[in-house]
Amino acid sequence: MKTALTAVTMSAVILAAADATVAAEGFYDKAPVLEVDPIYETVRVTQPQRQCREVRVRHGGGLRTDSYTPVVAGAIMGGVIGNQFGRGRGKNAMTVAGAMLGASVGRDFRKRRPAGRRYVIEERCEWVDSIHEREELVGYDVVYEYRGKQFQTRTDRHPGKWMEVEVHLEPAGKYAANQY
């Protein structure tokens, strides 16, 4: 019993000295990290963005065509002016001619005159995709040393000065287990 206890104690001392812990299929140990290089990847990011601009916009109808006031006013004014000329029946003819000419001028004026047209500044907005690229950290290339040999691996986080490694031992060559 004393021999078994001594063997167990010696095994524990050896493992503790090597700073290793026993695993089911091997054991864990620590290895010094010699070099760490970050790995970056360029990533395209699409983000919707609202873009607005000011635009001059015409408000109000185009040409006014719904009122006959300019025609009637032109006929009355033309009749009054035509009545000032001529004598007898000529006076009547000048009044009628003045009224017709005034109505024609009023009709032309009505067609050309803009009705309530004004310009205002309005904000017009739209959604556009804003695309930009950025560098994103995706991992680290790590060089470490274990028992005098250098190894390289890729990790998803920075390992620090020491890295935990899992060591698996198998018999080699003629000592390897036979496969049945």
Sequence and secondary structure as in RCSB ss.txt:
>XXXX:A:sequence
MKTALTAVTMSAVILAAADATVAAEGFYDKAPVLEVDPIYETVRVTQPQRQCREVRVRHGGGLRTDSYTPVVAGA
IMGGVIGNQFGRGRGKNAMTVAGAMLGASVGRDFRKRRPAGRRYVIEERCEWVDSIHEREELVGYDVVYEYRGKQ
FQTRTDRHPGKWMEVEVHLEPAGKYAANQY
>XXXX:A:secstr
 HHHHHHHHHHHHHHHHTT EE SSSEEEEEEEEEEEEEEEEEEEEEEEEEEEEEEEEES SB  S  HHHHHHH
HHHHHHHHTS  THHHHHHHHHHHHHHHHHHHHHHHHSB S EEEEEEEEEEEEEEEEEEEEEEEEEEEEETTEE
EEEEESS   SEEEEEE     GGGS    
